[in-house]
Amino acid sequence: MSHPPSLRFSAPVIKGAGRGRIIGSPTVNLALTSVPAKLPFGIFACGASFDAHTHPAVLHYGPRPVFREGVSCEVHFLDGDIEHAPETLTVTVVKRLRDIRNFPSPEALQKQIAIDVAEARAILTAP
């Protein structure tokens, strides 16, 4: 799969709908105006940095067809939820995992998220 080499950007954190937390995958939502135009829609393994620490994460950028909602840019931290969202997050895209797809239910989406998280963890922790 193709992925933008060493694409890195910083974006303000914005309030989301809280749906990620409800389905067991809490996210930090980023302002769309700060997402680089060259980043295609998709799911990506990435590093998410704030307060001088980089955390392994999965980035969703694109529409949310399961919930019939528009485009969002959301980061899910692999090493647990963060207590207080930072004002700004710096994202380093490592590898594109897949395209945005529709799923028949939130439960089917949850199963795919688990696969995405496992794949991202393997990529981000590889020697």
C-alpha positions as CSV (number, residue, x, y, z in Angstrom):
1,M,0.0,0.0,0.0
2,S,1.2,3.5,-0.7
3,H,1.7,6.0,2.0
4,P,3.1,9.5,2.0
5,P,6.7,9.3,3.2
6,S,7.3,11.1,6.5
7,L,4.2,13.2,6.3
8,R,4.0,15.2,9.5
9,F,1.6,17.9,10.5
10,S,0.3,19.7,13.6
11,A,-3.3,20.5,14.2
12,P,-5.5,22.0,17.0
13,V,-7.5,19.5,18.9
14,I,-11.3,20.1,18.6
15,K,-14.3,18.6,20.5
16,G,-15.8,15.5,18.8
17,A,-19.1,13.8,19.3
18,G,-17.7,11.3,21.8
19,R,-18.8,8.4,19.7
20,G,-15.3,6.8,19.7
21,R,-15.4,6.5,23.5
22,I,-18.9,4.9,23.3
23,I,-17.7,2.2,20.8
24,G,-14.6,1.5,22.9
25,S,-12.1,3.4,20.7
26,P,-11.7,6.9,22.2
27,T,-10.2,9.5,19.8
28,V,-8.8,13.0,19.8
29,N,-10.4,15.0,17.0
30,L,-8.2,17.4,14.9
31,A,-9.2,20.5,13.0
32,L,-9.7,19.6,9.3
33,T,-8.2,22.9,8.2
34,S,-4.8,21.8,9.5
35,V,-4.8,18.4,7.6
36,P,-2.4,18.6,4.6
37,A,-4.1,18.5,1.2
38,K,-1.8,15.7,0.1
39,L,-3.0,13.3,2.8
40,P,-5.5,10.9,1.2
41,F,-8.6,9.6,3.0
42,G,-7.8,6.4,4.9
43,I,-6.7,4.7,8.0
44,F,-3.0,5.1,9.0
45,A,-0.5,3.9,11.6
46,C,1.1,7.0,13.0
47,G,2.9,8.6,15.9
48,A,1.0,11.3,17.9
49,S,3.2,13.7,19.8
50,F,2.4,16.2,22.6
51,D,4.2,17.2,25.8
52,A,7.5,16.0,24.3
53,H,6.2,12.4,24.1
54,T,5.3,10.4,21.0
55,H,2.5,7.8,21.3
56,P,1.7,5.0,18.9
57,A,-1.7,5.7,17.3
58,V,-4.1,5.0,14.5
59,L,-5.3,8.0,12.4
60,H,-8.7,8.0,10.7
61,Y,-9.1,10.7,8.0
62,G,-12.2,10.7,5.9
63,P,-16.0,10.3,6.1
64,R,-17.7,8.2,8.7
65,P,-20.1,6.1,6.6
66,V,-21.3,3.8,9.5
67,F,-22.6,6.9,11.3
68,R,-23.7,8.7,8.0
69,E,-21.4,11.6,9.0
70,G,-19.0,13.8,7.1
71,V,-15.2,14.0,7.1
72,S,-13.2,13.9,10.3
73,C,-9.6,13.5,11.3
74,E,-9.3,11.4,14.5
75,V,-6.4,9.9,16.4
76,H,-6.8,6.8,18.6
77,F,-3.9,6.2,21.0
78,L,-2.8,2.5,21.2
79,D,-1.4,2.8,24.7
80,G,-4.6,3.8,26.3
81,D,-6.7,6.9,26.6
82,I,-5.1,10.2,27.5
83,E,-6.5,12.0,30.5
84,H,-6.5,15.5,29.1
85,A,-6.5,16.2,25.4
86,P,-3.7,18.6,24.4
87,E,-4.4,21.9,22.6
88,T,-2.4,20.7,19.6
89,L,-1.3,17.3,18.4
90,T,1.6,16.6,16.0
91,V,1.0,13.6,13.8
92,T,3.6,11.6,11.9
93,V,2.1,9.3,9.3
94,V,4.0,6.0,9.2
95,K,1.9,3.7,6.9
96,R,-1.4,3.6,5.3
97,L,-3.4,0.6,6.6
98,R,-6.6,0.7,4.4
99,D,-9.2,2.7,2.7
100,I,-12.3,4.1,4.4
101,R,-15.1,1.5,4.2
102,N,-18.7,1.2,5.3
103,F,-19.7,-1.5,7.7
104,P,-23.1,-3.0,8.3
105,S,-23.0,-2.0,12.0
106,P,-21.0,-0.3,14.7
107,E,-20.1,-3.8,16.0
108,A,-18.6,-4.7,12.6
109,L,-16.7,-1.5,12.7
110,Q,-15.4,-2.3,16.2
111,K,-14.0,-5.7,14.9
112,Q,-12.2,-3.9,12.0
113,I,-10.8,-1.3,14.5
114,A,-9.3,-4.1,16.5
115,I,-7.6,-5.5,13.4
116,D,-6.4,-2.0,12.5
117,V,-5.0,-1.5,16.0
118,A,-3.2,-4.8,15.9
119,E,-1.7,-4.0,12.5
120,A,-0.6,-0.6,13.6
121,R,0.9,-1.9,16.8
122,A,3.0,-4.4,14.8
123,I,4.2,-1.7,12.4
124,L,5.0,0.8,15.1
125,T,6.8,-1.6,17.4
126,A,8.8,-3.4,14.6
127,P,12.6,-3.2,15.1
